[in-house]
Amino acid sequence: MELLNAIVITVNGVVWGWPMIILLLGTHIYMTAKKGFIQRFTITKGIRLSVEKDTKKYIHNLDAKDDTLVPVVK
């Protein structure tokens, strides 16, 4: 059991150290380039949507099982 504990601690130190940081950063750079730098185009829309007041009224969708909201159409 002590050997297993030592192995887990060693692997944990390696995986959650610099290799994980490099893997996450590399994945971020790769996906940003592959998707055409989409963050540049959507960041302003995301900020605007998160700070503006929502004026639409919604009702519960009684047909859906996941309790989603549906905009009211007049």
C-alpha positions as CSV (number, residue, x, y, z in Angstrom):
1,M,0.0,0.0,0.0
2,E,2.9,2.3,0.7
3,L,4.3,1.6,-2.7
4,L,1.0,2.5,-4.4
5,N,0.7,5.7,-2.4
6,A,4.3,6.7,-3.4
7,I,3.4,6.0,-7.1
8,V,0.2,8.0,-6.9
9,I,2.0,11.0,-5.3
10,T,4.8,10.9,-7.9
11,V,2.4,10.7,-10.8
12,N,0.2,13.4,-9.3
13,G,3.2,15.7,-9.0
14,V,4.2,15.2,-12.6
15,V,0.8,15.5,-14.1
16,W,-0.4,18.5,-12.2
17,G,2.8,20.4,-12.7
18,W,4.3,22.1,-15.7
19,P,3.1,19.4,-18.2
20,M,-0.5,20.2,-17.4
21,I,0.1,24.0,-17.7
22,I,1.9,23.5,-21.1
23,L,-0.9,21.1,-22.3
24,L,-3.6,23.6,-21.4
25,L,-1.8,26.6,-22.9
26,G,-1.0,24.6,-26.1
27,T,-4.6,23.4,-26.4
28,H,-5.8,27.0,-26.0
29,I,-3.4,28.3,-28.7
30,Y,-4.2,25.5,-31.1
31,M,-8.0,25.8,-30.7
32,T,-7.9,29.6,-31.0
33,A,-5.9,29.4,-34.3
34,K,-8.1,26.5,-35.6
35,K,-11.4,28.3,-34.9
36,G,-10.1,31.5,-36.5
37,F,-9.6,33.6,-33.4
38,I,-13.3,33.6,-32.6
39,Q,-12.7,35.2,-29.2
40,R,-11.9,38.4,-30.9
41,F,-15.3,38.6,-32.6
42,T,-17.5,37.4,-29.7
43,I,-16.0,39.0,-26.7
44,T,-17.8,42.3,-27.2
45,K,-21.1,40.5,-27.8
46,G,-20.7,38.4,-24.7
47,I,-19.9,41.4,-22.6
48,R,-22.9,43.3,-24.0
49,L,-25.3,40.4,-23.4
50,S,-24.1,40.0,-19.9
51,V,-24.6,43.6,-18.8
52,E,-27.7,44.8,-20.7
53,K,-31.1,44.5,-19.2
54,D,-33.3,41.7,-20.4
55,T,-36.6,43.2,-21.5
56,K,-38.2,40.1,-23.1
57,K,-40.8,38.2,-21.2
58,Y,-40.6,34.4,-21.0
59,I,-43.0,31.6,-20.2
60,H,-42.2,28.1,-19.2
61,N,-42.2,25.5,-22.0
62,L,-44.7,23.0,-20.8
63,D,-43.8,20.5,-23.6
64,A,-40.2,20.2,-22.6
65,K,-39.0,18.0,-19.8
66,D,-36.1,20.2,-18.9
67,D,-38.1,23.3,-17.8
68,T,-36.8,25.6,-20.5
69,L,-38.1,29.1,-21.0
70,V,-39.8,30.3,-24.3
71,P,-40.1,33.9,-25.4
72,V,-43.7,35.2,-25.5
73,V,-44.8,36.1,-29.0
74,K,-47.6,38.6,-29.3
